[in-house]
C-alpha cells in the first residue's frame, strides 16, 4: 500500500525499510515506529 501511494516499487520501499532498521539499530517495525514517534516524525 505504501509503495502504491508513493508510486514506488515494492522492492524500493522494502529496501528503505531494511536500511532504516539497520541505520537506527532497531530489530522490528514496532521499534522503528517508536523511534519515529520519539523523534516527532509522526
C-alpha positions in Angstrom: 0.0 0.0 0.0 2.8 2.4 0.8 4.6 1.7 -2.5 1.3 2.4 -4.4 0.7 5.7 -2.6 4.3 6.8 -3.3 4.3 5.4 -6.8 7.4 3.3 -6.0 8.1 -0.4 -6.5 7.5 -2.7 -3.5 11.2 -3.6 -3.6 12.2 0.0 -3.2 10.1 0.5 -0.2 11.3 -2.8 1.3 14.9 -1.7 0.8 14.3 1.6 2.5 12.6 -0.2 5.4 15.6 -2.6 5.8 18.2 0.2 5.7 16.3 2.4 8.2 16.2 -0.5 10.6 19.9 -1.1 10.2 20.9 2.6 10.4 18.7 3.1 13.5 19.7 -0.2 15.1 16.1 -1.4 15.7 15.1 -5.0 15.3 11.5 -4.7 14.1 8.7 -2.5 12.8 7.4 -1.7 16.3 10.8 -0.3 17.4 11.0 1.7 14.2 7.6 3.3 14.8 8.7 4.0 18.4 11.8 5.8 17.2 9.7 7.8 14.7 7.2 8.9 17.4 10.1 9.8 19.8 11.6 12.0 17.1 8.2 13.6 16.3 8.3 12.3 12.8 4.7 11.0 13.1 
